[in-house]
Amino acid sequence: MFIKTLFDKRACEDKLRTGWGLSFLVDNRFIFDTGEKGEWLMENMDRLGVRPGDIEAAVISHDHWDHWGGLWDLLGARKGLKVYCCSRFGEEFKAKAKGLGAELTENDDFVQIHKKIYLTGQIDGSFKNAYIAEQSMVIKTSNGVSLFTGCAHPGIVRILETVKNRFSGEDIYAVIGGFHLMHESAGAIKAVVEKFRELGVKNVFPTHCSGDEAEEAFKNVYGRRFGKVIVGQTLEI
């Protein structure tokens, strides 16, 4: 299965927009998060040959502007789009999505949305001492299980362990997305890297809120199995 990065902080060419937040296109049909700004997401989609009409569903990891910012323009271009969120997203988000014609599904439990694609359901987390609900996406292929995270506010290790328990016996082929380690100490980052190795994660692609120090720590341990997330590039999992 192929994953194309539609939005993130690095790009393969200057004409592609970059910024805060992230957005991945799965199998040319499913979008996981939409970055910080609709205009920029739509520009990148156009430049990368992605047609809004081909998108079947959008998964929003959590209720923060840099993960749903592009959704509103996408809904304007793709009427009736199915959107997966968690029940404890804010009422403002839900009302706006419905008002723009989204087919909103509030999902709290582990669910399969495609023959190879799953959602973890709502996992409780916190941000700046306030509660936040977050879900992650899991894709199962012949290579194993790959986990996609928005910001990992519940804790990247906790999310990874949840997925590992659900897919007992399966290899964790890759973990891709925001690990939320940018404000953590070197010791805490080292412990996370070691836990990834202990849990058998084969490939890592930390980006967004993972932080430069964490990215370097993963790179030092994983070597060729460390990858950068770059707008415009496609990853096969």
Order of alpha helices (4+ residues) and beta strands (2+ residues): beta-beta-beta-alpha-beta-alpha-alpha-beta-alpha-beta-beta-beta-beta-beta-beta-beta-alpha-beta-alpha-beta-alpha-beta
